[in-house]
Amino acid sequence: MTKVILPALGEGIEKATVSYWYFKEGDKVNEKDDLLELTTDKATFNLPCPCAGVLSEIFFREGDSVNVGQVLAVIQEQ
């Protein structure tokens, strides 16, 4: 089981907003696939999948605000 965590985003940026999930719970994902799109006050970026497996749980939905260090989702490795 791998936790997908919102990484440090740069100086003074403490949170981001989930814009779009490219996969839904139960979908198979590959390492380095674009997993979700996030937006900050300064930029929009994609967060890559850290491993291959099944996206087993999503904790934040589109439009939700997430703080740096929080768990966005869990991937069950295969």
mmJSON file of the N, C-alpha and C atoms, coordinates in Angstrom:
{"data_MODEL":{"atom_site":{
"group_PDB":["ATOM","ATOM","ATOM","ATOM","ATOM","ATOM","ATOM","ATOM","ATOM","ATOM","ATOM","ATOM","ATOM","ATOM","ATOM","ATOM","ATOM","ATOM","ATOM","ATOM","ATOM","ATOM","ATOM","ATOM","ATOM","ATOM","ATOM","ATOM","ATOM","ATOM","ATOM","ATOM","ATOM","ATOM","ATOM","ATOM","ATOM","ATOM","ATOM","ATOM","ATOM","ATOM","ATOM","ATOM","ATOM","ATOM","ATOM","ATOM","ATOM","ATOM","ATOM","ATOM","ATOM","ATOM","ATOM","ATOM","ATOM","ATOM","ATOM","ATOM","ATOM","ATOM","ATOM","ATOM","ATOM","ATOM","ATOM","ATOM","ATOM","ATOM","ATOM","ATOM","ATOM","ATOM","ATOM","ATOM","ATOM","ATOM","ATOM","ATOM","ATOM","ATOM","ATOM","ATOM","ATOM","ATOM","ATOM","ATOM","ATOM","ATOM","ATOM","ATOM","ATOM","ATOM","ATOM","ATOM","ATOM","ATOM","ATOM","ATOM","ATOM","ATOM","ATOM","ATOM","ATOM","ATOM","ATOM","ATOM","ATOM","ATOM","ATOM","ATOM","ATOM","ATOM","ATOM","ATOM","ATOM","ATOM","ATOM","ATOM","ATOM","ATOM","ATOM","ATOM","ATOM","ATOM","ATOM","ATOM","ATOM","ATOM","ATOM","ATOM","ATOM","ATOM","ATOM","ATOM","ATOM","ATOM","ATOM","ATOM","ATOM","ATOM","ATOM","ATOM","ATOM","ATOM","ATOM","ATOM","ATOM","ATOM","ATOM","ATOM","ATOM","ATOM","ATOM","ATOM","ATOM","ATOM","ATOM","ATOM","ATOM","ATOM","ATOM","ATOM","ATOM","ATOM","ATOM","ATOM","ATOM","ATOM","ATOM","ATOM","ATOM","ATOM","ATOM","ATOM","ATOM","ATOM","ATOM","ATOM","ATOM","ATOM","ATOM","ATOM","ATOM","ATOM","ATOM","ATOM","ATOM","ATOM","ATOM","ATOM","ATOM","ATOM","ATOM","ATOM","ATOM","ATOM","ATOM","ATOM","ATOM","ATOM","ATOM","ATOM","ATOM","ATOM","ATOM","ATOM","ATOM","ATOM","ATOM","ATOM","ATOM","ATOM","ATOM","ATOM","ATOM","ATOM","ATOM","ATOM","ATOM","ATOM","ATOM","ATOM","ATOM","ATOM","ATOM","ATOM","ATOM","ATOM","ATOM","ATOM","ATOM","ATOM"],
"id":[1,2,3,4,5,6,7,8,9,10,11,12,13,14,15,16,17,18,19,20,21,22,23,24,25,26,27,28,29,30,31,32,33,34,35,36,37,38,39,40,41,42,43,44,45,46,47,48,49,50,51,52,53,54,55,56,57,58,59,60,61,62,63,64,65,66,67,68,69,70,71,72,73,74,75,76,77,78,79,80,81,82,83,84,85,86,87,88,89,90,91,92,93,94,95,96,97,98,99,100,101,102,103,104,105,106,107,108,109,110,111,112,113,114,115,116,117,118,119,120,121,122,123,124,125,126,127,128,129,130,131,132,133,134,135,136,137,138,139,140,141,142,143,144,145,146,147,148,149,150,151,152,153,154,155,156,157,158,159,160,161,162,163,164,165,166,167,168,169,170,171,172,173,174,175,176,177,178,179,180,181,182,183,184,185,186,187,188,189,190,191,192,193,194,195,196,197,198,199,200,201,202,203,204,205,206,207,208,209,210,211,212,213,214,215,216,217,218,219,220,221,222,223,224,225,226,227,228,229,230,231,232,233,234],
"type_symbol":["N","C","C","N","C","C","N","C","C","N","C","C","N","C","C","N","C","C","N","C","C","N","C","C","N","C","C","N","C","C","N","C","C","N","C","C","N","C","C","N","C","C","N","C","C","N","C","C","N","C","C","N","C","C","N","C","C","N","C","C","N","C","C","N","C","C","N","C","C","N","C","C","N","C","C","N","C","C","N","C","C","N","C","C","N","C","C","N","C","C","N","C","C","N","C","C","N","C","C","N","C","C","N","C","C","N","C","C","N","C","C","N","C","C","N","C","C","N","C","C","N","C","C","N","C","C","N","C","C","N","C","C","N","C","C","N","C","C","N","C","C","N","C","C","N","C","C","N","C","C","N","C","C","N","C","C","N","C","C","N","C","C","N","C","C","N","C","C","N","C","C","N","C","C","N","C","C","N","C","C","N","C","C","N","C","C","N","C","C","N","C","C","N","C","C","N","C","C","N","C","C","N","C","C","N","C","C","N","C","C","N","C","C","N","C","C","N","C","C","N","C","C","N","C","C","N","C","C","N","C","C","N","C","C"],
"label_atom_id":["N","CA","C","N","CA","C","N","CA","C","N","CA","C","N","CA","C","N","CA","C","N","CA","C","N","CA","C","N","CA","C","N","CA","C","N","CA","C","N","CA","C","N","CA","C","N","CA","C","N","CA","C","N","CA","C","N","CA","C","N","CA","C","N","CA","C","N","CA","C","N","CA","C","N","CA","C","N","CA","C","N","CA","C","N","CA","C","N","CA","C","N","CA","C","N","CA","C","N","CA","C","N","CA","C","N","CA","C","N","CA","C","N","CA","C","N","CA","C","N","CA","C","N","CA","C","N","CA","C","N","CA","C","N","CA","C","N","CA","C","N","CA","C","N","CA","C","N","CA","C","N","CA","C","N","CA","C","N","CA","C","N","CA","C","N","CA","C","N","CA","C","N","CA","C","N","CA","C","N","CA","C","N","CA","C","N","CA","C","N","CA","C","N","CA","C","N","CA","C","N","CA","C","N","CA","C","N","CA","C","N","CA","C","N","CA","C","N","CA","C","N","CA","C","N","CA","C","N","CA","C","N","CA","C","N","CA","C","N","CA","C","N","CA","C","N","CA","C","N","CA","C","N","CA","C","N","CA","C","N","CA","C","N","CA","C","N","CA","C","N","CA","C"],
"label_alt_id":[null,null,null,null,null,null,null,null,null,null,null,null,null,null,null,null,null,null,null,null,null,null,null,null,null,null,null,null,null,null,null,null,null,null,null,null,null,null,null,null,null,null,null,null,null,null,null,null,null,null,null,null,null,null,null,null,null,null,null,null,null,null,null,null,null,null,null,null,null,null,null,null,null,null,null,null,null,null,null,null,null,null,null,null,null,null,null,null,null,null,null,null,null,null,null,null,null,null,null,null,null,null,null,null,null,null,null,null,null,null,null,null,null,null,null,null,null,null,null,null,null,null,null,null,null,null,null,null,null,null,null,null,null,null,null,null,null,null,null,null,null,null,null,null,null,null,null,null,null,null,null,null,null,null,null,null,null,null,null,null,null,null,null,null,null,null,null,null,null,null,null,null,null,null,null,null,null,null,null,null,null,null,null,null,null,null,null,null,null,null,null,null,null,null,null,null,null,null,null,null,null,null,null,null,null,null,null,null,null,null,null,null,null,null,null,null,null,null,null,null,null,null,null,null,null,null,null,null,null,null,null,null,null,null],
"label_comp_id":["MET","MET","MET","THR","THR","THR","LYS","LYS","LYS","VAL","VAL","VAL","ILE","ILE","ILE","LEU","LEU","LEU","PRO","PRO","PRO","ALA","ALA","ALA","LEU","LEU","LEU","GLY","GLY","GLY","GLU","GLU","GLU","GLY","GLY","GLY","ILE","ILE","ILE","GLU","GLU","GLU","LYS","LYS","LYS","ALA","ALA","ALA","THR","THR","THR","VAL","VAL","VAL","SER","SER","SER","TYR","TYR","TYR","TRP","TRP","TRP","TYR","TYR","TYR","PHE","PHE","PHE","LYS","LYS","LYS","GLU","GLU","GLU","GLY","GLY","GLY","ASP","ASP","ASP","LYS","LYS","LYS","VAL","VAL","VAL","ASN","ASN","ASN","GLU","GLU","GLU","LYS","LYS","LYS","ASP","ASP","ASP","ASP","ASP","ASP","LEU","LEU","LEU","LEU","LEU","LEU","GLU","GLU","GLU","LEU","LEU","LEU","THR","THR","THR","THR","THR","THR","ASP","ASP","ASP","LYS","LYS","LYS","ALA","ALA","ALA","THR","THR","THR","PHE","PHE","PHE","ASN","ASN","ASN","LEU","LEU","LEU","PRO","PRO","PRO","CYS","CYS","CYS","PRO","PRO","PRO","CYS","CYS","CYS","ALA","ALA","ALA","GLY","GLY","GLY","VAL","VAL","VAL","LEU","LEU","LEU","SER","SER","SER","GLU","GLU","GLU","ILE","ILE","ILE","PHE","PHE","PHE","PHE","PHE","PHE","ARG","ARG","ARG","GLU","GLU","GLU","GLY","GLY","GLY","ASP","ASP","ASP","SER","SER","SER","VAL","VAL","VAL","ASN","ASN","ASN","VAL","VAL","VAL","GLY","GLY","GLY","GLN","GLN","GLN","VAL","VAL","VAL","LEU","LEU","LEU","ALA","ALA","ALA","VAL","VAL","VAL","ILE","ILE","ILE","GLN","GLN","GLN","GLU","GLU","GLU","GLN","GLN","GLN"],
"label_asym_id":["A","A","A","A","A","A","A","A","A","A","A","A","A","A","A","A","A","A","A","A","A","A","A","A","A","A","A","A","A","A","A","A","A","A","A","A","A","A","A","A","A","A","A","A","A","A","A","A","A","A","A","A","A","A","A","A","A","A","A","A","A","A","A","A","A","A","A","A","A","A","A","A","A","A","A","A","A","A","A","A","A","A","A","A","A","A","A","A","A","A","A","A","A","A","A","A","A","A","A","A","A","A","A","A","A","A","A","A","A","A","A","A","A","A","A","A","A","A","A","A","A","A","A","A","A","A","A","A","A","A","A","A","A","A","A","A","A","A","A","A","A","A","A","A","A","A","A","A","A","A","A","A","A","A","A","A","A","A","A","A","A","A","A","A","A","A","A","A","A","A","A","A","A","A","A","A","A","A","A","A","A","A","A","A","A","A","A","A","A","A","A","A","A","A","A","A","A","A","A","A","A","A","A","A","A","A","A","A","A","A","A","A","A","A","A","A","A","A","A","A","A","A","A","A","A","A","A","A","A","A","A","A","A","A"],
"label_entity_id":["1","1","1","1","1","1","1","1","1","1","1","1","1","1","1","1","1","1","1","1","1","1","1","1","1","1","1","1","1","1","1","1","1","1","1","1","1","1","1","1","1","1","1","1","1","1","1","1","1","1","1","1","1","1","1","1","1","1","1","1","1","1","1","1","1","1","1","1","1","1","1","1","1","1","1","1","1","1","1","1","1","1","1","1","1","1","1","1","1","1","1","1","1","1","1","1","1","1","1","1","1","1","1","1","1","1","1","1","1","1","1","1","1","1","1","1","1","1","1","1","1","1","1","1","1","1","1","1","1","1","1","1","1","1","1","1","1","1","1","1","1","1","1","1","1","1","1","1","1","1","1","1","1","1","1","1","1","1","1","1","1","1","1","1","1","1","1","1","1","1","1","1","1","1","1","1","1","1","1","1","1","1","1","1","1","1","1","1","1","1","1","1","1","1","1","1","1","1","1","1","1","1","1","1","1","1","1","1","1","1","1","1","1","1","1","1","1","1","1","1","1","1","1","1","1","1","1","1","1","1","1","1","1","1"],
"label_seq_id":[1,1,1,2,2,2,3,3,3,4,4,4,5,5,5,6,6,6,7,7,7,8,8,8,9,9,9,10,10,10,11,11,11,12,12,12,13,13,13,14,14,14,15,15,15,16,16,16,17,17,17,18,18,18,19,19,19,20,20,20,21,21,21,22,22,22,23,23,23,24,24,24,25,25,25,26,26,26,27,27,27,28,28,28,29,29,29,30,30,30,31,31,31,32,32,32,33,33,33,34,34,34,35,35,35,36,36,36,37,37,37,38,38,38,39,39,39,40,40,40,41,41,41,42,42,42,43,43,43,44,44,44,45,45,45,46,46,46,47,47,47,48,48,48,49,49,49,50,50,50,51,51,51,52,52,52,53,53,53,54,54,54,55,55,55,56,56,56,57,57,57,58,58,58,59,59,59,60,60,60,61,61,61,62,62,62,63,63,63,64,64,64,65,65,65,66,66,66,67,67,67,68,68,68,69,69,69,70,70,70,71,71,71,72,72,72,73,73,73,74,74,74,75,75,75,76,76,76,77,77,77,78,78,78],
"pdbx_PDB_ins_code":[null,null,null,null,null,null,null,null,null,null,null,null,null,null,null,null,null,null,null,null,null,null,null,null,null,null,null,null,null,null,null,null,null,null,null,null,null,null,null,null,null,null,null,null,null,null,null,null,null,null,null,null,null,null,null,null,null,null,null,null,null,null,null,null,null,null,null,null,null,null,null,null,null,null,null,null,null,null,null,null,null,null,null,null,null,null,null,null,null,null,null,null,null,null,null,null,null,null,null,null,null,null,null,null,null,null,null,null,null,null,null,null,null,null,null,null,null,null,null,null,null,null,null,null,null,null,null,null,null,null,null,null,null,null,null,null,null,null,null,null,null,null,null,null,null,null,null,null,null,null,null,null,null,null,null,null,null,null,null,null,null,null,null,null,null,null,null,null,null,null,null,null,null,null,null,null,null,null,null,null,null,null,null,null,null,null,null,null,null,null,null,null,null,null,null,null,null,null,null,null,null,null,null,null,null,null,null,null,null,null,null,null,null,null,null,null,null,null,null,null,null,null,null,null,null,null,null,null,null,null,null,null,null,null],
"Cartn_x":[0.848,0.0,0.886,0.65,1.413,0.481,0.87,0.096,0.583,-0.354,-0.037,-0.178,0.941,0.983,1.263,0.582,0.853,2.241,3.169,4.543,4.67,5.834,6.127,6.018,5.412,5.096,5.947,6.769,7.57,7.395,8.231,8.264,6.939,6.365,5.146,3.863,3.949,2.743,2.458,1.348,1.021,-0.139,-0.87,-2.024,-2.269,-3.068,-3.469,-4.918,-5.545,-6.915,-6.925,-7.652,-7.783,-8.655,-8.094,-8.84,-9.52,-8.76,-9.284,-8.536,-9.265,-8.673,-8.724,-7.611,-7.556,-8.053,-8.119,-8.585,-9.622,-10.407,-11.359,-10.994,-11.579,-11.3,-11.551,-10.617,-10.731,-9.994,-9.556,-8.826,-7.389,-6.861,-5.443,-4.655,-3.513,-2.645,-1.225,-0.462,0.935,1.82,3.016,3.966,4.187,4.186,4.416,3.233,2.102,0.876,0.479,-0.129,-0.715,-1.892,-1.813,-2.849,-3.947,-3.519,-4.483,-3.871,-4.752,-4.34,-4.638,-3.667,-3.793,-3.559,-4.175,-4.026,-3.637,-2.67,-2.324,-2.603,-2.29,-2.467,-1.579,-0.477,0.518,0.593,0.105,0.298,-0.716,-0.828,-1.585,-0.592,-0.657,0.306,-0.32,0.297,-0.136,0.771,0.194,0.962,1.035,2.252,2.374,2.131,1.732,1.508,2.864,3.033,4.328,4.641,3.627,3.844,2.708,2.895,1.827,0.939,-0.343,-1.262,-2.692,-3.518,-4.935,-5.187,-5.832,-6.204,-7.344,-6.996,-7.985,-8.843,-8.307,-9.095,-8.65,-9.615,-9.375,-9.954,-9.146,-9.585,-10.089,-9.716,-10.142,-10.763,-11.846,-12.573,-12.219,-12.661,-12.433,-13.054,-12.252,-12.698,-12.236,-11.768,-11.289,-9.913,-9.682,-8.379,-7.579,-6.293,-5.418,-4.165,-3.755,-2.528,-1.336,-0.169,1.069,1.232,1.579,1.782,0.572,-0.596,-1.795,-1.836,-2.486,-2.621,-3.806,-3.515,-4.541,-5.29,-4.534,-5.112,-4.205,-4.708,-3.931,-3.942,-2.767,-2.633,-2.219,-2.971,-2.636,-1.701,-0.449,0.549,0.269,0.617,0.406,1.696],
"Cartn_y":[-1.183,0.0,1.237,2.125,3.358,4.545,5.457,6.676,7.743,8.42,9.542,10.796,11.481,12.634,13.9,14.982,16.266,16.733,16.85,17.233,18.728,19.127,20.553,21.214,22.383,23.028,24.264,24.648,25.852,26.798,27.771,28.714,29.446,29.353,30.08,29.434,28.315,27.65,26.463,26.544,25.533,24.627,24.983,24.165,24.26,23.317,23.285,22.812,23.04,22.605,21.493,20.416,19.324,19.817,19.801,20.248,19.091,17.981,16.884,15.589,14.508,13.17,12.511,11.981,11.288,9.843,9.325,7.962,7.988,6.906,6.798,5.577,5.474,4.345,3.037,2.104,0.808,0.721,1.861,1.866,1.411,0.717,0.373,1.598,1.832,2.961,2.446,3.182,2.866,3.925,3.531,4.491,5.616,6.83,8.07,8.522,7.794,8.309,9.592,10.538,11.699,11.207,11.369,10.866,11.903,13.14,14.214,15.558,16.517,17.894,18.721,19.551,20.426,21.867,22.787,24.211,24.94,25.85,26.749,28.167,29.156,30.552,30.912,30.167,30.531,29.605,28.367,27.422,26.286,25.605,24.368,23.296,22.132,21.079,19.706,18.701,17.313,16.612,15.769,14.954,13.546,13.021,11.69,10.585,9.448,8.265,7.727,7.486,7.05,5.571,4.774,3.34,2.788,1.555,0.875,0.119,-0.004,-0.735,-0.339,-0.429,-0.062,1.104,2.132,3.287,2.843,2.534,1.904,2.892,4.078,5.044,6.463,7.348,8.775,9.525,10.373,11.088,12.505,13.107,14.464,14.478,15.168,15.249,16.54,16.627,17.829,19.034,20.091,21.303,21.388,20.268,20.254,20.903,21.558,22.15,21.143,20.981,20.005,20.709,20.413,20.989,20.107,20.729,19.993,18.929,17.715,16.617,15.736,16.165,15.341,14.224,13.113,11.968,12.222,12.187,12.405,11.124,10.017,8.747,7.605,6.38,5.175,4.292,3.768,2.848,1.484,0.481,-0.899,-1.437,-1.648,-2.102,-3.535,-3.841,-5.19,-5.75],
"Cartn_z":[0.0,0.0,0.0,-0.941,-1.047,-0.863,0.015,0.224,-0.746,-1.4,-2.279,-1.44,-1.205,-0.308,-1.111,-0.738,-1.386,-0.977,-1.933,-1.592,-1.325,-0.824,-0.66,-2.026,-2.055,-3.332,-3.619,-2.699,-2.9,-1.734,-1.713,-0.602,-0.437,0.745,1.072,0.573,-0.14,-0.631,0.273,0.989,1.999,1.616,0.54,0.164,-1.343,-1.823,-3.229,-3.292,-4.424,-4.644,-5.685,-5.397,-6.353,-7.505,-8.716,-9.895,-10.607,-10.752,-11.561,-11.253,-11.074,-10.939,-12.306,-12.774,-14.06,-13.956,-12.737,-12.494,-11.372,-11.272,-10.171,-9.324,-8.144,-7.256,-7.994,-7.843,-8.504,-9.825,-10.369,-11.639,-11.445,-12.461,-12.475,-12.917,-12.27,-12.606,-12.82,-13.601,-13.848,-13.228,-12.827,-12.27,-13.271,-12.783,-13.54,-14.392,-14.359,-14.987,-14.264,-14.978,-14.304,-13.482,-12.162,-11.265,-11.041,-10.763,-10.558,-10.886,-11.132,-11.397,-10.157,-9.78,-8.613,-9.022,-8.291,-8.569,-7.296,-7.411,-6.314,-6.789,-5.945,-6.341,-7.528,-7.686,-8.688,-9.895,-9.78,-10.882,-10.851,-11.992,-12.112,-12.527,-11.888,-12.191,-11.985,-12.596,-12.438,-11.452,-10.618,-9.681,-10.262,-10.497,-11.079,-10.063,-10.57,-9.743,-9.258,-7.952,-7.431,-7.677,-8.068,-8.284,-9.135,-9.609,-10.344,-9.357,-9.69,-8.826,-9.097,-8.059,-8.144,-7.195,-7.719,-6.899,-5.982,-4.731,-3.855,-3.069,-2.784,-2.003,-2.317,-2.515,-2.74,-1.543,-0.917,0.284,0.023,-1.101,-1.426,-2.814,-2.944,-4.21,-4.936,-6.184,-6.979,-6.276,-6.161,-5.477,-4.035,-3.472,-2.086,-1.975,-0.858,-0.543,0.285,-0.074,0.572,1.064,2.297,2.848,2.5,2.357,2.116,3.199,2.787,3.722,3.942,3.483,3.661,2.622,2.993,2.104,1.154,-0.148,-1.167,-1.517,-1.559,-1.988,-1.556,-1.737,-1.447,-2.692,-3.033,-4.165,-3.615,-3.994,-3.628,-4.705,-4.345,-5.312,-5.746,-7.01,-7.532,-8.076],
"occupancy":[1.0,1.0,1.0,1.0,1.0,1.0,1.0,1.0,1.0,1.0,1.0,1.0,1.0,1.0,1.0,1.0,1.0,1.0,1.0,1.0,1.0,1.0,1.0,1.0,1.0,1.0,1.0,1.0,1.0,1.0,1.0,1.0,1.0,1.0,1.0,1.0,1.0,1.0,1.0,1.0,1.0,1.0,1.0,1.0,1.0,1.0,1.0,1.0,1.0,1.0,1.0,1.0,1.0,1.0,1.0,1.0,1.0,1.0,1.0,1.0,1.0,1.0,1.0,1.0,1.0,1.0,1.0,1.0,1.0,1.0,1.0,1.0,1.0,1.0,1.0,1.0,1.0,1.0,1.0,1.0,1.0,1.0,1.0,1.0,1.0,1.0,1.0,1.0,1.0,1.0,1.0,1.0,1.0,1.0,1.0,1.0,1.0,1.0,1.0,1.0,1.0,1.0,1.0,1.0,1.0,1.0,1.0,1.0,1.0,1.0,1.0,1.0,1.0,1.0,1.0,1.0,1.0,1.0,1.0,1.0,1.0,1.0,1.0,1.0,1.0,1.0,1.0,1.0,1.0,1.0,1.0,1.0,1.0,1.0,1.0,1.0,1.0,1.0,1.0,1.0,1.0,1.0,1.0,1.0,1.0,1.0,1.0,1.0,1.0,1.0,1.0,1.0,1.0,1.0,1.0,1.0,1.0,1.0,1.0,1.0,1.0,1.0,1.0,1.0,1.0,1.0,1.0,1.0,1.0,1.0,1.0,1.0,1.0,1.0,1.0,1.0,1.0,1.0,1.0,1.0,1.0,1.0,1.0,1.0,1.0,1.0,1.0,1.0,1.0,1.0,1.0,1.0,1.0,1.0,1.0,1.0,1.0,1.0,1.0,1.0,1.0,1.0,1.0,1.0,1.0,1.0,1.0,1.0,1.0,1.0,1.0,1.0,1.0,1.0,1.0,1.0,1.0,1.0,1.0,1.0,1.0,1.0,1.0,1.0,1.0,1.0,1.0,1.0,1.0,1.0,1.0,1.0,1.0,1.0],
"B_iso_or_equiv":[0.0,0.0,0.0,0.0,0.0,0.0,0.0,0.0,0.0,0.0,0.0,0.0,0.0,0.0,0.0,0.0,0.0,0.0,0.0,0.0,0.0,0.0,0.0,0.0,0.0,0.0,0.0,0.0,0.0,0.0,0.0,0.0,0.0,0.0,0.0,0.0,0.0,0.0,0.0,0.0,0.0,0.0,0.0,0.0,0.0,0.0,0.0,0.0,0.0,0.0,0.0,0.0,0.0,0.0,0.0,0.0,0.0,0.0,0.0,0.0,0.0,0.0,0.0,0.0,0.0,0.0,0.0,0.0,0.0,0.0,0.0,0.0,0.0,0.0,0.0,0.0,0.0,0.0,0.0,0.0,0.0,0.0,0.0,0.0,0.0,0.0,0.0,0.0,0.0,0.0,0.0,0.0,0.0,0.0,0.0,0.0,0.0,0.0,0.0,0.0,0.0,0.0,0.0,0.0,0.0,0.0,0.0,0.0,0.0,0.0,0.0,0.0,0.0,0.0,0.0,0.0,0.0,0.0,0.0,0.0,0.0,0.0,0.0,0.0,0.0,0.0,0.0,0.0,0.0,0.0,0.0,0.0,0.0,0.0,0.0,0.0,0.0,0.0,0.0,0.0,0.0,0.0,0.0,0.0,0.0,0.0,0.0,0.0,0.0,0.0,0.0,0.0,0.0,0.0,0.0,0.0,0.0,0.0,0.0,0.0,0.0,0.0,0.0,0.0,0.0,0.0,0.0,0.0,0.0,0.0,0.0,0.0,0.0,0.0,0.0,0.0,0.0,0.0,0.0,0.0,0.0,0.0,0.0,0.0,0.0,0.0,0.0,0.0,0.0,0.0,0.0,0.0,0.0,0.0,0.0,0.0,0.0,0.0,0.0,0.0,0.0,0.0,0.0,0.0,0.0,0.0,0.0,0.0,0.0,0.0,0.0,0.0,0.0,0.0,0.0,0.0,0.0,0.0,0.0,0.0,0.0,0.0,0.0,0.0,0.0,0.0,0.0,0.0,0.0,0.0,0.0,0.0,0.0,0.0],
"pdbx_formal_charge":[null,null,null,null,null,null,null,null,null,null,null,null,null,null,null,null,null,null,null,null,null,null,null,null,null,null,null,null,null,null,null,null,null,null,null,null,null,null,null,null,null,null,null,null,null,null,null,null,null,null,null,null,null,null,null,null,null,null,null,null,null,null,null,null,null,null,null,null,null,null,null,null,null,null,null,null,null,null,null,null,null,null,null,null,null,null,null,null,null,null,null,null,null,null,null,null,null,null,null,null,null,null,null,null,null,null,null,null,null,null,null,null,null,null,null,null,null,null,null,null,null,null,null,null,null,null,null,null,null,null,null,null,null,null,null,null,null,null,null,null,null,null,null,null,null,null,null,null,null,null,null,null,null,null,null,null,null,null,null,null,null,null,null,null,null,null,null,null,null,null,null,null,null,null,null,null,null,null,null,null,null,null,null,null,null,null,null,null,null,null,null,null,null,null,null,null,null,null,null,null,null,null,null,null,null,null,null,null,null,null,null,null,null,null,null,null,null,null,null,null,null,null,null,null,null,null,null,null,null,null,null,null,null,null],
"auth_seq_id":[1,1,1,2,2,2,3,3,3,4,4,4,5,5,5,6,6,6,7,7,7,8,8,8,9,9,9,10,10,10,11,11,11,12,12,12,13,13,13,14,14,14,15,15,15,16,16,16,17,17,17,18,18,18,19,19,19,20,20,20,21,21,21,22,22,22,23,23,23,24,24,24,25,25,25,26,26,26,27,27,27,28,28,28,29,29,29,30,30,30,31,31,31,32,32,32,33,33,33,34,34,34,35,35,35,36,36,36,37,37,37,38,38,38,39,39,39,40,40,40,41,41,41,42,42,42,43,43,43,44,44,44,45,45,45,46,46,46,47,47,47,48,48,48,49,49,49,50,50,50,51,51,51,52,52,52,53,53,53,54,54,54,55,55,55,56,56,56,57,57,57,58,58,58,59,59,59,60,60,60,61,61,61,62,62,62,63,63,63,64,64,64,65,65,65,66,66,66,67,67,67,68,68,68,69,69,69,70,70,70,71,71,71,72,72,72,73,73,73,74,74,74,75,75,75,76,76,76,77,77,77,78,78,78],
"auth_comp_id":["MET","MET","MET","THR","THR","THR","LYS","LYS","LYS","VAL","VAL","VAL","ILE","ILE","ILE","LEU","LEU","LEU","PRO","PRO","PRO","ALA","ALA","ALA","LEU","LEU","LEU","GLY","GLY","GLY","GLU","GLU","GLU","GLY","GLY","GLY","ILE","ILE","ILE","GLU","GLU","GLU","LYS","LYS","LYS","ALA","ALA","ALA","THR","THR","THR","VAL","VAL","VAL","SER","SER","SER","TYR","TYR","TYR","TRP","TRP","TRP","TYR","TYR","TYR","PHE","PHE","PHE","LYS","LYS","LYS","GLU","GLU","GLU","GLY","GLY","GLY","ASP","ASP","ASP","LYS","LYS","LYS","VAL","VAL","VAL","ASN","ASN","ASN","GLU","GLU","GLU","LYS","LYS","LYS","ASP","ASP","ASP","ASP","ASP","ASP","LEU","LEU","LEU","LEU","LEU","LEU","GLU","GLU","GLU","LEU","LEU","LEU","THR","THR","THR","THR","THR","THR","ASP","ASP","ASP","LYS","LYS","LYS","ALA","ALA","ALA","THR","THR","THR","PHE","PHE","PHE","ASN","ASN","ASN","LEU","LEU","LEU","PRO","PRO","PRO","CYS","CYS","CYS","PRO","PRO","PRO","CYS","CYS","CYS","ALA","ALA","ALA","GLY","GLY","GLY","VAL","VAL","VAL","LEU","LEU","LEU","SER","SER","SER","GLU","GLU","GLU","ILE","ILE","ILE","PHE","PHE","PHE","PHE","PHE","PHE","ARG","ARG","ARG","GLU","GLU","GLU","GLY","GLY","GLY","ASP","ASP","ASP","SER","SER","SER","VAL","VAL","VAL","ASN","ASN","ASN","VAL","VAL","VAL","GLY","GLY","GLY","GLN","GLN","GLN","VAL","VAL","VAL","LEU","LEU","LEU","ALA","ALA","ALA","VAL","VAL","VAL","ILE","ILE","ILE","GLN","GLN","GLN","GLU","GLU","GLU","GLN","GLN","GLN"],
"auth_asym_id":["A","A","A","A","A","A","A","A","A","A","A","A","A","A","A","A","A","A","A","A","A","A","A","A","A","A","A","A","A","A","A","A","A","A","A","A","A","A","A","A","A","A","A","A","A","A","A","A","A","A","A","A","A","A","A","A","A","A","A","A","A","A","A","A","A","A","A","A","A","A","A","A","A","A","A","A","A","A","A","A","A","A","A","A","A","A","A","A","A","A","A","A","A","A","A","A","A","A","A","A","A","A","A","A","A","A","A","A","A","A","A","A","A","A","A","A","A","A","A","A","A","A","A","A","A","A","A","A","A","A","A","A","A","A","A","A","A","A","A","A","A","A","A","A","A","A","A","A","A","A","A","A","A","A","A","A","A","A","A","A","A","A","A","A","A","A","A","A","A","A","A","A","A","A","A","A","A","A","A","A","A","A","A","A","A","A","A","A","A","A","A","A","A","A","A","A","A","A","A","A","A","A","A","A","A","A","A","A","A","A","A","A","A","A","A","A","A","A","A","A","A","A","A","A","A","A","A","A","A","A","A","A","A","A"],
"auth_atom_id":["N","CA","C","N","CA","C","N","CA","C","N","CA","C","N","CA","C","N","CA","C","N","CA","C","N","CA","C","N","CA","C","N","CA","C","N","CA","C","N","CA","C","N","CA","C","N","CA","C","N","CA","C","N","CA","C","N","CA","C","N","CA","C","N","CA","C","N","CA","C","N","CA","C","N","CA","C","N","CA","C","N","CA","C","N","CA","C","N","CA","C","N","CA","C","N","CA","C","N","CA","C","N","CA","C","N","CA","C","N","CA","C","N","CA","C","N","CA","C","N","CA","C","N","CA","C","N","CA","C","N","CA","C","N","CA","C","N","CA","C","N","CA","C","N","CA","C","N","CA","C","N","CA","C","N","CA","C","N","CA","C","N","CA","C","N","CA","C","N","CA","C","N","CA","C","N","CA","C","N","CA","C","N","CA","C","N","CA","C","N","CA","C","N","CA","C","N","CA","C","N","CA","C","N","CA","C","N","CA","C","N","CA","C","N","CA","C","N","CA","C","N","CA","C","N","CA","C","N","CA","C","N","CA","C","N","CA","C","N","CA","C","N","CA","C","N","CA","C","N","CA","C","N","CA","C","N","CA","C","N","CA","C","N","CA","C","N","CA","C","N","CA","C"],
"pdbx_PDB_model_num":[1,1,1,1,1,1,1,1,1,1,1,1,1,1,1,1,1,1,1,1,1,1,1,1,1,1,1,1,1,1,1,1,1,1,1,1,1,1,1,1,1,1,1,1,1,1,1,1,1,1,1,1,1,1,1,1,1,1,1,1,1,1,1,1,1,1,1,1,1,1,1,1,1,1,1,1,1,1,1,1,1,1,1,1,1,1,1,1,1,1,1,1,1,1,1,1,1,1,1,1,1,1,1,1,1,1,1,1,1,1,1,1,1,1,1,1,1,1,1,1,1,1,1,1,1,1,1,1,1,1,1,1,1,1,1,1,1,1,1,1,1,1,1,1,1,1,1,1,1,1,1,1,1,1,1,1,1,1,1,1,1,1,1,1,1,1,1,1,1,1,1,1,1,1,1,1,1,1,1,1,1,1,1,1,1,1,1,1,1,1,1,1,1,1,1,1,1,1,1,1,1,1,1,1,1,1,1,1,1,1,1,1,1,1,1,1,1,1,1,1,1,1,1,1,1,1,1,1,1,1,1,1,1,1]
}}}
